[in-house]
Amino acid sequence: MKKVRWVLLGVGIVLIIVVAAAAVFIYDRLNKDVEELAQVDGDLAFISDRDGSWDIVILRKDGTLQNLTAVGEGDDYLFNFTFTSDTVYFYTNRSGTFNPARVKVDGGEVEVLNFMTAAAKAFGDQHFDVNPQWSPDGQRLAWIKTQGLSNNVCLAPATDPNDFDCLTESQGSNTELAWSPDGSALAFASDRDKNQDIWVINVASEESTRLTHDEGWAFQPAWSMDGQQILFTW
């Protein structure tokens, strides 16, 4: 009986230590300072199949090209820079299934993540923000912030990421941002009215306008160069 008692006591102590460590970790994450945004440096990322598979390619300001994901087999899609602009996150089928991955913008080995690893990384870094999009003048950054069951369009000046405003507070799931050429509006996809449609929000007034009303799903909006039309997938 004494042995059982000591075992139970030991298990209880271990549980207390684990819970205390988790509480300290969570407190530290929630009180971590916001990371500074990188300044716009003029580099442009895109995907290309010029080397046989779809890869993430960087076009430098001096006109040179660098294939970041040339090493290894598989196709890479749906990329985004981190807020610090030192890493590109994307999806890849290199491991045989569709998984998130990342690579440094100065080149290097591609790191393929699984969804559990990616979720743990997101929690640890407090990066619950996706799809960052610089405004045409480089002075503002829009992105999608996950809040509860909603994905909201948020906006901040490049000089102060703490001073952000969510333009679509708790109005369904909003994704896939695209700035208008003049920087006055953002197009995005939203399912707030059951179907997923293309919407436009005026940045100054924060008024949203629904553009598509058909059944089915509309997504991936892209502005024409003159800002008069929006191309999308349906």
MITOR-294321 format. One line per 10 residues: number of its first residue (from 1); their letters; for each residue x, z, y of N, C-alpha, C. Coordinates in pm, 1 decimal. Layout:
<zabas>
NUM	a	X,Z,Y,X,Z,Y,X,Z,Y; ...
</zabas>
This chain:
<zabas>
1	mkkvrwvllg	82.8,0.0,-120.8,0.0,0.0,0.0,86.6,0.0,126.3; 198.9,79.9,121.8,289.6,84.4,236.0,351.0,-52.1,263.2; 385.9,-121.2,152.7,447.1,-253.8,167.2,352.1,-351.2,236.3; 225.4,-349.1,196.0,124.0,-435.5,257.2,108.5,-402.2,404.4; 111.5,-273.9,435.3,96.0,-230.2,573.1,210.9,-282.5,659.4; 333.7,-273.3,604.3,449.1,-322.5,678.8,444.9,-474.4,698.0; 397.2,-542.9,594.3,384.1,-688.9,605.1,284.4,-726.0,712.9; 169.7,-657.5,712.8,67.8,-684.7,814.4,119.3,-652.8,954.1; 195.7,-543.6,965.4,253.3,-507.6,1094.2,350.9,-614.7,1142.4; 431.8,-665.1,1049.5,527.7,-770.3,1083.9,458.2,-897.4,1129.3
11	vgivliivva	351.4,-936.1,1058.3,274.5,-1054.1,1096.0,212.6,-1036.7,1234.0; 161.4,-914.7,1260.2,101.1,-888.1,1390.3,202.0,-899.3,1503.1; 322.2,-847.3,1481.0,427.7,-855.7,1583.0,464.8,-1000.7,1610.8; 479.0,-1081.0,1502.6,511.3,-1222.5,1518.6,404.1,-1294.3,1598.9; 275.9,-1266.5,1568.8,165.7,-1329.7,1641.7,168.6,-1292.4,1789.1; 198.3,-1166.2,1818.5,205.0,-1121.5,1957.6,315.6,-1194.8,2031.2; 431.9,-1210.9,1965.6,544.2,-1281.1,2026.6,508.6,-1426.7,2054.6; 443.6,-1491.9,1955.8,405.8,-1632.2,1971.6,306.6,-1649.3,2086.2; 204.8,-1561.7,2091.1,104.3,-1569.8,2197.7,168.3,-1544.9,2333.3; 258.7,-1446.5,2341.6,325.7,-1417.0,2467.6,411.5,-1534.1,2513.3
21	aaavfiydrl	484.5,-1594.6,2418.3,568.9,-1709.8,2452.6,484.1,-1826.7,2501.4; 368.5,-1850.4,2434.1,278.3,-1958.6,2475.5,222.5,-1932.2,2614.7; 188.5,-1806.4,2642.3,134.4,-1771.6,2774.1,238.5,-1794.6,2883.6; 364.0,-1755.9,2857.2,471.7,-1777.0,2954.1,493.4,-1926.3,2978.4; 490.3,-2003.5,2867.8,510.6,-2148.4,2879.0,401.0,-2212.9,2962.9; 275.2,-2177.5,2934.2,162.2,-2234.7,3007.3,168.2,-2194.8,3154.4; 199.8,-2068.8,3181.0,210.5,-2023.6,3320.5,318.4,-2101.4,3394.1; 432.7,-2122.0,3327.1,542.9,-2196.5,3388.4,503.6,-2340.1,3416.9; 428.8,-2402.2,3323.1,387.0,-2541.7,3343.0,290.1,-2553.3,3459.2; 196.1,-2460.0,3467.0,94.2,-2467.1,3571.3,150.5,-2437.8,3709.4
31	nkdveelaqv	264.0,-2368.7,3716.3,323.8,-2335.1,3844.8,447.5,-2418.3,3875.7; 468.0,-2522.5,3797.2,583.1,-2609.5,3819.3,563.0,-2691.6,3946.5; 668.3,-2706.7,4023.0,659.6,-2785.1,4146.4,627.1,-2930.1,4115.3; 552.2,-2992.9,4204.5,520.0,-3134.6,4190.6,647.1,-3217.2,4208.9; 664.7,-3316.2,4124.5,783.9,-3399.5,4131.2,773.6,-3498.5,4246.2; 883.5,-3518.2,4316.6,886.1,-3610.3,4428.6,871.6,-3754.5,4380.5; 798.2,-3833.4,4455.8,786.1,-3974.9,4425.3,914.0,-4047.7,4462.9; 950.6,-4146.9,4383.5,1066.2,-4229.6,4417.2,1026.9,-4326.8,4527.7; 1122.0,-4364.3,4610.0,1096.1,-4463.6,4713.3,1087.7,-4602.8,4649.7; 1009.7,-4688.5,4709.6,997.1,-4825.4,4659.4,1131.6,-4896.1,4673.8
41	dgdlafisdr	1184.1,-4950.0,4562.0,1316.1,-5013.0,4568.7,1310.4,-5164.4,4553.2; 1192.5,-5219.9,4531.9,1179.7,-5365.1,4528.7,1190.3,-5427.6,4390.9; 1224.5,-5349.3,4287.0,1230.1,-5405.8,4152.2,1088.5,-5432.1,4101.5; 1074.2,-5534.6,4019.7,944.1,-5575.7,3967.4,951.2,-5583.9,3815.8; 854.2,-5521.8,3748.2,848.0,-5529.0,3601.9,737.1,-5624.0,3559.8; 758.5,-5694.1,3449.3,655.5,-5780.5,3392.4,684.6,-5797.0,3243.8; 590.0,-5854.7,3168.0,614.7,-5880.9,3027.0,638.4,-6030.2,3007.9; 725.6,-6063.1,2913.6,761.2,-6203.0,2888.2,794.3,-6221.7,2741.3; 759.1,-6340.4,2688.0,794.7,-6372.0,2549.8,909.1,-6473.2,2544.0; 989.0,-6479.1,2650.5,1097.7,-6577.9,2659.8,1200.9,-6562.0,2548.9
51	dgswdivilr	1211.4,-6441.4,2491.7,1309.4,-6418.6,2385.2,1245.4,-6412.3,2247.0; 1121.9,-6460.9,2235.4,1057.1,-6468.7,2104.3,947.6,-6367.3,2082.1; 960.0,-6247.3,2138.5,854.2,-6145.9,2130.1,824.4,-6097.8,2271.7; 713.2,-6028.1,2287.8,674.4,-5980.0,2420.2,757.5,-5856.6,2455.2; 834.2,-5867.0,2563.4,923.0,-5759.2,2606.4,896.2,-5720.3,2751.2; 946.5,-5601.2,2789.1,939.4,-5554.5,2927.6,1064.4,-5603.7,3000.2; 1043.8,-5680.2,3106.6,1155.4,-5739.7,3180.6,1152.0,-5689.5,3324.8; 1270.0,-5659.0,3378.6,1283.1,-5615.7,3518.0,1345.5,-5729.2,3600.8; 1279.7,-5763.5,3710.5,1336.3,-5856.6,3807.5,1394.0,-5774.0,3921.4; 1527.5,-5777.1,3936.8,1594.7,-5699.6,4040.1,1581.8,-5766.8,4177.2
61	kdgtlqnlta	1611.4,-5690.2,4280.9,1603.1,-5743.0,4417.3,1699.3,-5860.0,4439.1; 1811.2,-5859.5,4364.5,1909.0,-5967.2,4382.4,1875.7,-6091.9,4300.9; 1757.9,-6090.1,4231.9,1714.3,-6206.7,4157.0,1755.2,-6206.9,4010.5; 1833.9,-6109.0,3966.4,1874.8,-6103.8,3826.3,1764.0,-6044.4,3739.9; 1760.7,-6083.9,3613.9,1661.6,-6036.1,3517.9,1728.9,-5948.1,3413.1; 1659.2,-5843.0,3371.0,1708.6,-5758.2,3264.0,1595.0,-5729.5,3166.9; 1615.1,-5766.6,3041.5,1518.0,-5738.0,2936.5,1542.8,-5596.5,2886.0; 1449.9,-5504.6,2916.6,1469.3,-5364.6,2881.0,1444.6,-5336.2,2733.6; 1364.8,-5420.6,2669.5,1323.2,-5390.8,2531.4,1363.2,-5502.6,2436.1; 1476.1,-5568.2,2463.9,1519.1,-5681.0,2380.6,1561.4,-5635.9,2241.3
71	vgegddylfn	1617.1,-5513.0,2231.0,1665.2,-5463.2,2102.4,1548.4,-5419.0,2015.6; 1546.5,-5463.0,1889.9,1439.6,-5425.7,1798.0,1330.3,-5530.3,1791.5; 1251.0,-5522.0,1686.3,1142.5,-5618.2,1666.1,1008.5,-5557.2,1704.2; 919.1,-5642.4,1752.1,785.6,-5598.1,1790.3,750.5,-5647.1,1928.8; 625.4,-5626.7,1966.1,574.5,-5670.2,2095.5,541.3,-5548.8,2181.4; 568.0,-5559.5,2310.3,551.4,-5449.1,2404.4,454.4,-5489.9,2515.4; 360.3,-5399.7,2548.0,254.0,-5432.5,2643.7,223.7,-5312.4,2734.7; 136.4,-5335.0,2833.4,70.1,-5230.1,2912.5,169.5,-5127.9,2967.4; 264.1,-5173.9,3047.5,370.1,-5087.4,3098.9,330.8,-5022.9,3230.9; 397.2,-4911.1,3260.7,384.7,-4843.5,3388.7,513.6,-4768.5,3419.0
81	ftftsdtvyf	558.6,-4774.7,3545.3,669.7,-4691.3,3588.2,623.8,-4545.8,3597.3; 715.9,-4451.9,3572.6,689.9,-4312.3,3605.5,695.0,-4295.8,3756.7; 645.0,-4182.1,3806.5,645.9,-4158.6,3950.8,787.4,-4156.5,4006.5; 885.9,-4117.3,3924.6,1024.5,-4113.1,3970.6,1093.8,-4247.7,3956.8; 1024.7,-4346.5,3899.3,1074.5,-4483.9,3886.9,1200.4,-4498.8,3801.5; 1233.4,-4398.4,3719.0,1352.4,-4410.3,3635.7,1320.3,-4446.9,3491.2; 1191.7,-4448.1,3456.5,1149.7,-4474.5,3318.9,1026.1,-4563.4,3320.2; 1015.7,-4651.6,3221.8,895.7,-4733.1,3202.7,828.2,-4688.9,3072.7; 701.8,-4652.9,3081.4,620.9,-4621.7,2963.1,538.2,-4744.6,2928.1; 515.6,-4767.6,2799.0,440.3,-4884.8,2756.1,388.6,-4861.7,2614.7
91	ytnrsgtfnp	311.9,-4957.8,2563.0,264.6,-4954.2,2424.8,336.4,-5061.6,2344.4; 361.7,-5031.3,2218.4,435.9,-5123.5,2133.2,384.7,-5117.5,1989.5; 405.6,-5228.0,1915.4,371.4,-5228.5,1772.4,497.4,-5227.3,1685.8; 610.2,-5184.0,1741.4,737.6,-5184.1,1670.4,733.9,-5103.6,1540.7; 659.9,-4993.9,1540.6,657.5,-4906.5,1423.5,554.3,-4950.1,1319.8; 490.3,-5065.1,1342.7,387.1,-5111.8,1251.0,247.8,-5077.0,1296.3; 235.5,-4978.1,1385.2,107.6,-4942.0,1446.0,126.1,-4939.8,1597.7; 16.0,-4937.7,1669.9,19.9,-4941.0,1816.3,47.0,-4799.8,1868.1; 164.5,-4776.6,1929.0,203.2,-4644.0,1975.3,264.1,-4651.2,2115.1; 259.1,-4539.1,2189.4,327.0,-4535.1,2318.2,478.6,-4532.0,2297.5
101	arvkvdggev	550.2,-4579.9,2398.2,696.5,-4581.3,2394.5,748.2,-4572.5,2535.9; 880.0,-4551.8,2550.7,940.1,-4544.9,2682.7,1082.9,-4597.0,2677.5; 1132.3,-4640.8,2793.6,1269.1,-4690.4,2805.3,1315.2,-4666.2,2948.0; 1441.9,-4633.7,2965.3,1498.1,-4613.4,3098.7,1513.1,-4748.7,3169.3; 1494.9,-4749.5,3300.3,1499.5,-4875.9,3374.6,1641.0,-4932.6,3384.6; 1742.0,-4851.4,3356.0,1878.2,-4903.6,3355.9,1919.5,-4953.8,3217.2; 1820.1,-4968.6,3128.6,1847.7,-5016.3,2993.1,1865.8,-4899.4,2898.4; 1891.4,-4929.7,2773.4,1907.1,-4823.4,2674.6,1809.0,-4839.1,2561.1; 1816.1,-4748.6,2467.2,1734.3,-4759.2,2346.5,1588.5,-4725.8,2374.8; 1499.6,-4804.0,2317.9,1356.1,-4778.1,2328.6,1320.4,-4658.9,2241.3
111	evlnfmtaaa	1245.2,-4564.8,2296.9,1199.6,-4448.9,2219.9,1050.3,-4464.6,2191.8; 1016.7,-4485.0,2066.0,876.8,-4498.6,2025.2,821.0,-4359.7,1997.4; 708.6,-4327.4,2058.2,644.6,-4197.2,2042.0,520.9,-4213.1,1955.0; 477.6,-4105.5,1892.9,343.6,-4107.1,1834.4,250.1,-4037.6,1933.0; 121.0,-4044.9,1909.1,27.4,-3993.8,2008.4,36.3,-3841.9,2024.1; 70.5,-3769.6,1916.6,85.7,-3625.5,1926.7,207.8,-3591.0,2012.0; 317.3,-3664.1,1989.9,437.6,-3641.4,2070.7,411.3,-3673.9,2216.7; 340.4,-3785.0,2239.4,309.0,-3824.6,2376.7,220.3,-3720.6,2444.7; 121.7,-3666.1,2370.5,33.0,-3564.1,2427.9,111.3,-3437.5,2461.3; 202.9,-3398.2,2371.4,285.6,-3279.9,2396.3,375.9,-3302.1,2516.9
121	kafgdqhfdv	430.4,-3423.2,2528.4,515.5,-3456.9,2642.2,434.7,-3451.3,2772.1; 313.0,-3505.3,2767.9,227.6,-3505.3,2886.9,194.2,-3362.5,2929.2; 164.1,-3275.7,2830.8,131.2,-3136.8,2863.6,253.2,-3065.7,2918.9; 367.4,-3088.4,2857.1,488.8,-3022.1,2901.0,532.1,-3063.1,3039.6; 514.2,-3189.5,3074.0,556.3,-3241.6,3204.6,445.5,-3237.9,3308.5; 323.6,-3198.0,3266.6,206.6,-3201.5,3354.7,179.0,-3342.4,3406.3; 209.9,-3443.4,3327.7,184.3,-3581.9,3367.4,53.6,-3629.4,3306.2; -56.8,-3583.3,3362.0,-187.1,-3630.1,3320.0,-234.9,-3739.8,3413.6; -140.1,-3812.1,3471.3,-168.0,-3918.1,3567.6,-112.6,-4049.6,3513.1; -193.7,-4154.7,3520.5,-152.5,-4283.5,3464.1,-182.1,-4396.7,3561.7
131	npqwspdgqr	-130.2,-4515.6,3530.1,-158.9,-4637.6,3604.6,-122.5,-4628.2,3753.0; -0.4,-4582.0,3788.0,38.0,-4575.4,3929.1,51.0,-4714.2,3990.6; -2.9,-4730.2,4111.0,-1.3,-4859.6,4179.0,36.9,-4839.7,4325.5; 153.0,-4894.5,4366.4,192.7,-4886.9,4507.3,103.2,-4977.7,4592.0; 72.0,-4930.3,4712.3,0.5,-5015.1,4807.8,92.9,-5128.4,4851.5; 37.0,-5240.4,4900.6,120.4,-5354.0,4940.1,228.1,-5319.5,5043.0; 201.3,-5220.9,5130.7,302.0,-5184.1,5230.6,397.2,-5075.5,5180.7; 376.4,-5028.2,5057.8,465.4,-4928.3,5000.1,449.6,-4788.1,5055.9; 346.7,-4764.3,5135.9,329.4,-4634.8,5202.2,237.2,-4540.1,5126.0; 160.2,-4592.2,5030.0,65.8,-4508.7,4955.7,75.3,-4540.1,4806.8
141	lawiktqgls	33.2,-4443.8,4728.2,30.4,-4461.7,4583.6,-107.3,-4424.4,4531.3; -167.4,-4514.2,4454.4,-294.9,-4486.0,4387.6,-266.8,-4470.2,4238.7; -342.7,-4386.2,4173.2,-327.5,-4369.3,4028.7,-456.3,-4311.9,3969.5; -461.9,-4305.7,3837.0,-576.6,-4248.8,3767.5,-541.7,-4108.0,3721.8; -620.1,-4010.0,3765.2,-599.0,-3869.2,3727.8,-708.4,-3826.0,3631.4; -665.9,-3772.0,3515.8,-761.5,-3720.1,3417.8,-803.6,-3579.7,3457.8; -935.3,-3561.8,3476.5,-990.5,-3431.9,3512.3,-1112.5,-3406.6,3425.1; -1096.1,-3318.9,3324.5,-1203.9,-3295.2,3230.2,-1234.5,-3421.3,3152.3; -1360.1,-3465.8,3157.1,-1400.9,-3586.6,3085.7,-1400.5,-3709.2,3176.1; -1353.2,-3694.5,3300.6,-1353.5,-3805.2,3395.4,-1211.4,-3852.3,3425.3
151	nnvclapatd	-1198.5,-3980.8,3450.3,-1074.2,-4037.9,3500.9,-1101.6,-4083.5,3643.2; -1033.7,-4023.7,3739.5,-1063.9,-4049.2,3879.4,-953.9,-4128.8,3948.7; -995.1,-4211.3,4044.4,-901.4,-4286.2,4128.1,-852.6,-4192.7,4238.3; -721.4,-4168.4,4242.5,-664.9,-4078.2,4342.2,-562.7,-4152.3,4428.2; -540.5,-4099.1,4547.6,-456.6,-4167.0,4646.1,-373.6,-4063.8,4720.3; -244.5,-4096.1,4742.9,-155.8,-4006.2,4816.4,-58.4,-4087.5,4899.0; -12.8,-4031.8,5011.5,95.9,-4098.1,5085.7,224.9,-4087.8,5005.1; 308.9,-4189.2,5012.2,432.8,-4190.2,4934.7,524.5,-4075.0,4973.2; 511.4,-4025.0,5095.2,599.2,-3918.3,5143.0,556.2,-3780.3,5097.3; 432.2,-3764.0,5048.6,383.2,-3631.5,5009.6,282.7,-3642.1,4896.5
161	pndfdcltes	328.1,-3637.0,4770.8,236.5,-3649.7,4657.7,139.0,-3532.9,4645.1; 170.1,-3418.4,4711.6,77.1,-3305.2,4708.0,-48.4,-3331.1,4790.0; -38.7,-3418.5,4887.1,-150.3,-3445.7,4978.0,-233.6,-3562.6,4925.5; -292.7,-3543.4,4806.5,-370.1,-3652.6,4746.9,-519.4,-3625.8,4755.5; -593.9,-3733.5,4746.4,-740.2,-3726.6,4752.6,-796.0,-3812.5,4640.6; -886.8,-3756.6,4560.8,-951.8,-3834.8,4455.3,-1076.0,-3901.3,4512.2; -1078.1,-4034.4,4507.9,-1183.4,-4111.2,4574.8,-1309.4,-4124.7,4490.2; -1300.8,-4095.9,4359.7,-1416.1,-4115.8,4269.6,-1443.9,-3987.6,4192.2; -1453.1,-3875.4,4262.2,-1464.4,-3745.1,4198.1,-1579.5,-3739.0,4097.3; -1545.7,-3725.0,3968.3,-1642.5,-3703.8,3859.6,-1752.4,-3810.6,3855.6
171	qgsntelaws	-1713.5,-3936.3,3872.6,-1808.8,-4047.2,3863.6,-1772.6,-4135.9,3744.8; -1787.1,-4083.0,3625.8,-1758.3,-4159.4,3505.2,-1609.1,-4175.5,3481.8; -1575.9,-4268.1,3394.0,-1436.8,-4297.7,3362.3,-1392.9,-4420.8,3440.4; -1291.5,-4405.5,3523.7,-1243.7,-4513.1,3610.0,-1099.7,-4547.7,3572.1; -1072.1,-4676.4,3552.6,-941.1,-4717.5,3503.6,-897.7,-4848.9,3569.8; -773.1,-4887.6,3545.2,-719.6,-5021.9,3574.6,-729.7,-5059.2,3723.0; -647.0,-4994.0,3801.3,-648.5,-5014.7,3946.3,-581.9,-5145.0,3987.1; -627.0,-5200.0,4100.3,-561.7,-5317.2,4160.7,-586.0,-5312.3,4311.4; -476.6,-5311.9,4389.5,-487.0,-5310.9,4535.3,-527.8,-5448.4,4587.6; -609.7,-5450.2,4692.1,-636.2,-5575.6,4763.2,-509.0,-5614.5,4838.5
181	pdgsalafas	-487.4,-5742.7,4865.0,-364.0,-5786.5,4932.8,-340.6,-5720.1,5068.0; -447.3,-5684.7,5139.4,-429.3,-5621.9,5270.4,-423.8,-5469.1,5263.0; -437.6,-5412.7,5141.8,-426.6,-5269.4,5124.2,-547.2,-5189.2,5169.3; -658.6,-5257.0,5197.5,-776.7,-5185.9,5247.2,-870.2,-5138.6,5137.0; -853.7,-5191.6,5015.0,-947.8,-5161.3,4907.4,-876.7,-5159.2,4771.7; -942.3,-5095.0,4675.5,-894.1,-5090.5,4538.7,-1004.0,-5140.1,4445.4; -970.6,-5233.2,4358.3,-1062.8,-5273.9,4252.0,-1030.0,-5191.5,4128.2; -1131.2,-5160.7,4048.6,-1109.7,-5083.2,3926.8,-1226.8,-5104.4,3832.1; -1209.2,-5063.1,3708.0,-1316.5,-5070.2,3608.6,-1377.2,-4931.2,3593.8; -1510.9,-4923.9,3583.3,-1578.7,-4795.3,3571.9,-1700.5,-4806.7,3481.3
191	drdknqdiwv	-1726.1,-4699.9,3403.5,-1844.2,-4698.4,3315.6,-1951.8,-4603.3,3367.6; -1949.6,-4574.5,3497.5,-2042.8,-4476.6,3554.1,-2189.3,-4517.7,3538.1; -2216.4,-4647.3,3525.1,-2353.8,-4695.2,3504.2,-2369.6,-4752.2,3363.8; -2322.4,-4677.4,3264.0,-2333.3,-4708.8,3120.8,-2238.5,-4820.7,3079.8; -2261.3,-4943.1,3125.5,-2166.2,-5049.4,3093.9,-2040.4,-5030.7,3178.5; -1928.9,-5085.6,3132.5,-1808.1,-5084.3,3215.0,-1808.3,-5207.0,3304.7; -1808.6,-5184.0,3434.6,-1815.0,-5291.5,3532.9,-1696.5,-5285.1,3627.3; -1681.2,-5391.9,3705.1,-1578.8,-5396.4,3808.4,-1637.5,-5342.1,3938.7; -1566.9,-5249.0,3998.7,-1606.8,-5187.5,4124.9,-1495.3,-5206.9,4227.1; -1531.3,-5196.2,4354.9,-1433.7,-5195.9,4463.0,-1462.4,-5075.5,4551.2
201	invaseestr	-1357.4,-5003.6,4588.8,-1374.2,-4890.2,4679.4,-1295.8,-4915.3,4807.0; -1360.9,-4894.3,4920.9,-1296.1,-4904.9,5050.6,-1213.4,-4778.5,5071.9; -1083.6,-4793.7,5090.9,-994.7,-4678.3,5099.2,-1026.8,-4590.8,5220.1; -1063.2,-4650.4,5331.7,-1089.5,-4573.6,5453.7,-1220.6,-4495.9,5444.7; -1328.8,-4562.8,5401.9,-1460.0,-4498.0,5399.3,-1490.3,-4429.1,5265.8; -1414.4,-4463.6,5160.8,-1433.9,-4413.2,5024.3,-1569.6,-4455.0,4967.3; -1626.0,-4563.3,5018.8,-1752.2,-4616.1,4966.4,-1723.6,-4717.4,4855.3; -1796.0,-4701.6,4742.7,-1776.3,-4788.4,4626.8,-1886.0,-4893.1,4617.1; -1849.6,-5012.5,4573.3,-1945.6,-5121.4,4555.0,-1928.5,-5177.7,4414.3; -2040.0,-5189.3,4342.5,-2038.2,-5246.4,4208.1,-2046.8,-5398.5,4219.2
211	lthdegwafq	-1952.7,-5467.6,4153.4,-1947.2,-5613.5,4163.6,-2010.7,-5684.7,4044.5; -2000.4,-5627.3,3924.9,-2056.2,-5693.4,3805.6,-2174.3,-5613.4,3752.9; -2274.5,-5684.5,3700.5,-2396.2,-5618.8,3651.8,-2438.4,-5672.4,3515.4; -2350.9,-5740.5,3446.9,-2386.1,-5797.9,3317.4,-2365.1,-5697.2,3205.6; -2431.1,-5721.8,3091.7,-2406.2,-5639.4,2974.8,-2265.4,-5667.9,2923.4; -2210.5,-5572.2,2850.9,-2074.7,-5588.8,2799.7,-1976.1,-5508.4,2882.7; -1848.7,-5536.9,2863.1,-1743.1,-5460.0,2927.6,-1657.0,-5550.9,3014.5; -1640.2,-5512.6,3139.5,-1553.4,-5586.1,3231.9,-1431.3,-5498.6,3261.5; -1314.2,-5559.0,3264.5,-1193.1,-5480.9,3287.2,-1080.8,-5571.6,3338.4; -964.9,-5510.2,3368.0,-845.5,-5578.3,3418.0,-871.8,-5662.3,3543.6
221	pawsmdgqqi	-917.9,-5600.6,3653.7,-938.6,-5677.2,3776.9,-805.5,-5717.0,3841.0; -801.0,-5834.8,3901.1,-682.8,-5883.7,3973.3,-730.7,-5964.0,4093.8; -676.7,-5935.0,4212.1,-719.6,-5999.7,4335.4,-655.9,-6136.9,4350.4; -728.5,-6229.1,4411.7,-668.2,-6355.3,4454.1,-577.1,-6327.1,4573.4; -485.6,-6416.6,4600.7,-386.9,-6392.4,4706.5,-450.0,-6378.3,4844.5; -565.1,-6444.7,4865.5,-631.0,-6434.6,4996.5,-729.4,-6319.0,5003.3; -745.0,-6243.3,4892.8,-832.5,-6128.4,4891.4,-979.6,-6158.0,4887.3; -1017.8,-6286.6,4865.1,-1158.4,-6326.3,4867.8,-1225.6,-6323.7,4730.6; -1146.4,-6324.5,4623.8,-1202.6,-6325.7,4488.4,-1128.7,-6227.5,4398.9; -1196.2,-6186.1,4291.6,-1134.8,-6096.9,4193.1,-1149.5,-6157.0,4055.1
231	lftw	-1039.9,-6175.2,3988.2,-1037.1,-6224.3,3849.9,-1044.9,-6101.9,3758.4; -1120.1,-6112.9,3648.5,-1126.9,-6001.5,3554.3,-1158.1,-6053.9,3414.3; -1139.3,-5968.4,3316.8,-1172.0,-6001.1,3178.4,-1306.9,-5941.0,3142.9; -1390.8,-6017.3,3069.9,-1524.4,-5969.7,3035.5,-1553.6,-5999.5,2890.2
</zabas>
